[in-house]
Amino acid sequence: MPQITTHTVEYPADGLTMIGHLALPAGAGRRPAVLVGPEGMGLSDVERRRADALAELGYVALAFDLHGGRYLGNPEEMLARCLPLLDDPGRMRGIGHAALEVLRAEPRTDPGRIAALGYGTGGAIALELGRDGVDLRAIGTVNALTTGRPGEAARIRCPVWAGVGSEDPIMPPAQRDAFTAEMQAAGVDWRLVVYGGALHAFHHPPVDHPAVPGVGYHPRHARRAWHDVVGLLAECLPMTE
């Protein structure tokens, strides 16, 4: 297993002190980089391990924070913070840009070769960075089929990959249709993978606290979604140009 190093990084965003997890690959040269956004509950060891796995593949990876170092295991508390956030593109972009600045400032990062990967709320933030015209090589999301303000998807400058469970009640077929219509109308290079039988957050291992209805882990599709994400990065953000 390649030797990686990890660091905790603090930075301001959304009026909070965010605490992210930075994972660096072996070696000393600049590498392509990936911004990793968590589900609405916030940064956990799940996203930290994903950042570490990306570093093992050779990427600089920053798993960013949503809630100022807090993990919101109470569904009511999580929804009370995330629903207003999801309704405010400016706030989402602010959180995303703050994390992106940290990633770009890392000396190992090739600032011209960055992708954004996000789950749930973190995926919505990745999409808003694209709609804000950020120079990204790829955007990958899982259960984050949010639509933006009219016309702004035309500012997305990279391929977009999205994964969703077929039985996800939070991302129902009507929302899938609205998202794909937005991407198509904007001329985005987009892909949508629907994982049969999967619920919302199917990629996330079971948690030891209450969850919102419609959430369920699907190990087989979780592995497939990760394989698809890694394939997106290999296509759009290869180790060598």
C-alpha positions as CSV (number, residue, x, y, z in Angstrom):
1,M,0.0,0.0,0.0
2,P,1.5,3.4,-1.0
3,Q,2.6,5.5,2.0
4,I,0.3,8.5,2.5
5,T,0.3,11.3,5.0
6,T,-2.8,13.0,6.5
7,H,-3.3,16.3,8.2
8,T,-6.2,18.1,9.9
9,V,-6.7,21.6,8.4
10,E,-8.7,24.5,9.9
11,Y,-10.2,27.2,7.7
12,P,-13.1,29.7,7.9
13,A,-16.4,29.3,6.1
14,D,-20.1,30.0,6.6
15,G,-19.3,31.9,9.8
16,L,-17.6,28.8,11.3
17,T,-14.2,27.3,11.8
18,M,-14.2,24.3,9.5
19,I,-12.0,21.3,10.2
20,G,-11.1,19.3,7.1
21,H,-9.1,16.2,6.5
22,L,-6.2,16.5,4.0
23,A,-4.6,13.3,2.6
24,L,-1.4,13.4,0.6
25,P,0.0,10.7,-1.7
26,A,3.5,9.4,-1.5
27,G,6.3,11.4,-3.3
28,A,7.1,15.0,-3.5
29,G,5.7,16.3,-6.9
30,R,2.5,18.0,-7.7
31,R,-0.5,15.7,-8.3
32,P,-4.1,16.1,-9.4
33,A,-6.4,16.8,-6.6
34,V,-10.0,15.9,-5.4
35,L,-12.3,17.8,-3.2
36,V,-14.5,15.4,-1.2
37,G,-17.9,16.6,0.2
38,P,-19.8,14.7,2.9
39,E,-23.4,13.8,3.4
40,G,-25.6,16.3,5.4
41,M,-24.6,14.8,8.7
42,G,-21.1,16.2,8.2
43,L,-17.6,15.1,7.9
44,S,-17.0,11.6,9.3
45,D,-14.5,8.8,9.1
46,V,-16.3,7.5,6.0
47,E,-15.2,10.6,4.0
48,R,-11.8,10.6,5.7
49,R,-11.3,7.0,4.5
50,R,-12.4,8.0,1.0
51,A,-9.9,10.8,1.0
52,D,-7.2,8.4,2.1
53,A,-8.2,5.9,-0.6
54,L,-7.8,8.6,-3.2
55,A,-4.4,9.6,-1.9
56,E,-3.4,5.9,-2.2
57,L,-4.4,6.2,-5.8
58,G,-2.1,9.2,-6.2
59,Y,-4.4,12.2,-5.7
60,V,-4.2,15.0,-3.2
61,A,-7.6,14.8,-1.5
62,L,-9.4,17.2,0.9
63,A,-12.5,15.9,2.7
64,F,-14.2,19.2,3.6
65,D,-16.4,20.1,6.6
66,L,-19.9,21.3,6.7
67,H,-20.7,22.1,10.3
68,G,-17.6,23.6,12.0
69,G,-16.2,20.4,13.2
70,R,-19.5,18.9,14.3
71,Y,-21.2,15.7,13.1
72,L,-25.0,16.1,13.3
73,G,-26.3,12.6,14.2
74,N,-29.7,14.0,15.2
75,P,-31.8,14.0,12.0
76,E,-33.8,17.0,13.2
77,E,-30.7,19.0,13.9
78,M,-29.2,18.0,10.6
79,L,-32.2,19.0,8.6
80,A,-32.6,22.3,10.4
81,R,-29.1,23.2,9.2
82,C,-29.0,21.5,5.8
83,L,-32.4,22.5,4.4
84,P,-31.7,26.2,4.6
85,L,-28.2,25.6,3.2
86,L,-29.6,23.7,0.2
87,D,-31.9,26.5,-0.5
88,D,-29.1,29.1,-0.6
89,P,-26.7,28.6,-3.5
90,G,-24.5,31.5,-2.3
91,R,-23.9,29.8,1.1
92,M,-23.1,26.5,-0.6
93,R,-20.7,28.1,-3.0
94,G,-19.0,29.9,-0.1
95,I,-18.4,26.6,1.7
96,G,-17.1,25.1,-1.5
97,H,-14.8,27.9,-2.4
98,A,-13.3,28.1,1.1
99,A,-12.4,24.4,0.9
100,L,-11.2,24.7,-2.7
101,E,-8.8,27.5,-1.6
102,V,-7.3,25.2,1.0
103,L,-6.8,22.5,-1.5
104,R,-5.3,24.8,-4.1
105,A,-2.9,26.3,-1.5
106,E,-1.5,22.8,-0.7
107,P,2.0,22.7,-2.4
108,R,1.4,19.1,-3.6
109,T,-1.8,20.2,-5.6
110,D,-1.7,20.9,-9.3
111,P,-4.1,23.8,-9.2
112,G,-5.1,23.3,-12.8
113,R,-6.2,19.7,-12.3
114,I,-8.9,19.5,-9.6
115,A,-12.1,17.5,-9.5
116,A,-15.0,17.7,-7.0
117,L,-16.7,14.6,-5.6
118,G,-19.6,14.9,-3.2
119,Y,-22.3,12.9,-1.4
120,G,-25.7,14.4,-0.6
121,T,-25.2,18.0,0.7
122,G,-21.5,17.7,-0.2
123,G,-22.5,16.8,-3.8
124,A,-24.9,19.7,-4.0
125,I,-22.0,22.0,-3.1
126,A,-19.8,20.4,-5.8
127,L,-22.5,21.1,-8.4
128,E,-22.8,24.7,-7.2
129,L,-19.1,25.2,-7.7
130,G,-19.6,24.0,-11.3
131,R,-22.6,26.3,-11.7
132,D,-20.4,29.1,-10.4
133,G,-17.9,28.5,-13.3
134,V,-15.1,27.0,-11.3
135,D,-12.4,25.4,-13.4
136,L,-12.9,21.7,-12.5
137,R,-11.9,18.7,-14.5
138,A,-14.9,16.6,-13.3
139,I,-17.8,16.7,-10.9
140,G,-19.0,13.4,-9.3
141,T,-22.1,13.2,-7.1
142,V,-24.0,10.5,-5.3
143,N,-27.7,11.2,-4.3
144,A,-27.3,14.9,-4.9
145,L,-29.5,15.6,-7.9
146,T,-30.1,19.2,-7.1
147,T,-31.1,21.8,-9.7
148,G,-29.7,25.3,-9.8
149,R,-30.8,28.7,-10.8
150,P,-32.0,29.1,-14.4
151,G,-29.2,29.2,-16.9
152,E,-26.3,28.7,-14.5
153,A,-25.6,25.1,-15.4
154,A,-24.3,26.5,-18.7
155,R,-21.3,27.6,-16.7
156,I,-20.3,24.0,-15.9
157,R,-17.0,23.4,-17.7
158,C,-16.4,19.7,-17.1
159,P,-18.1,16.3,-17.3
160,V,-20.7,15.6,-14.6
161,W,-21.4,12.1,-13.3
162,A,-24.3,11.4,-10.9
163,G,-25.4,8.3,-9.1
164,V,-28.7,7.7,-7.4
165,G,-30.7,4.8,-6.0
166,S,-33.8,3.8,-7.9
167,E,-35.8,3.6,-4.6
168,D,-34.5,6.9,-3.1
169,P,-37.6,8.8,-1.9
170,I,-35.5,11.9,-1.3
171,M,-34.4,12.0,-5.0
172,P,-37.5,10.6,-6.8
173,P,-37.9,10.2,-10.5
174,A,-39.3,13.7,-10.9
175,Q,-36.2,15.2,-9.4
176,R,-34.0,12.9,-11.6
177,D,-35.9,14.2,-14.6
178,A,-35.5,17.8,-13.6
179,F,-31.7,17.4,-13.0
180,T,-31.1,15.7,-16.3
181,A,-33.2,18.2,-18.2
182,E,-31.1,21.0,-16.7
183,M,-27.8,19.3,-17.6
184,Q,-29.1,18.5,-21.2
185,A,-30.4,22.0,-21.8
186,A,-27.1,23.5,-20.7
187,G,-25.0,21.3,-23.0
188,V,-23.2,19.6,-20.1
189,D,-21.4,16.3,-20.7
190,W,-23.5,14.4,-18.2
191,R,-24.1,10.8,-17.0
192,L,-26.6,9.5,-14.6
193,V,-26.4,6.0,-13.1
194,V,-29.5,4.6,-11.4
195,Y,-28.6,1.8,-9.0
196,G,-31.5,-0.7,-8.9
197,G,-33.2,-1.3,-5.6
198,A,-31.0,1.2,-3.7
199,L,-32.3,3.8,-1.2
200,H,-30.9,7.2,-0.3
201,A,-27.3,7.2,1.0
202,F,-26.9,3.7,-0.2
203,H,-23.1,4.2,-0.3
204,H,-22.9,5.0,3.4
205,P,-22.2,2.2,5.9
206,P,-24.9,1.9,8.7
207,V,-24.7,4.5,11.4
208,D,-25.3,4.0,15.1
209,H,-27.9,6.8,15.4
210,P,-31.3,7.5,14.0
211,A,-31.5,8.4,10.3
212,V,-34.1,10.1,8.1
213,P,-36.6,7.8,6.4
214,G,-35.6,6.3,3.1
215,V,-31.9,5.8,4.0
216,G,-30.3,2.4,3.6
217,Y,-26.9,0.9,2.9
218,H,-26.5,-1.3,-0.2
219,P,-23.0,-2.8,0.0
220,R,-22.9,-4.1,-3.6
221,H,-24.0,-0.8,-5.1
222,A,-21.7,1.1,-2.7
223,R,-18.8,-0.8,-4.2
224,R,-20.1,-0.2,-7.8
225,A,-20.5,3.6,-7.1
226,W,-17.0,3.9,-5.8
227,H,-15.7,2.0,-8.9
228,D,-17.6,4.4,-11.1
229,V,-16.2,7.4,-9.3
230,V,-12.7,6.1,-9.6
231,G,-13.3,5.5,-13.3
232,L,-14.5,9.1,-13.7
233,L,-11.3,10.4,-12.1
234,A,-9.2,8.0,-14.3
235,E,-10.9,9.4,-17.4
236,C,-10.9,13.1,-16.5
237,L,-8.0,13.5,-14.1
238,P,-5.3,10.9,-15.0
239,M,-2.1,10.9,-13.2
240,T,-0.2,12.0,-16.4
241,E,-1.5,14.3,-19.1
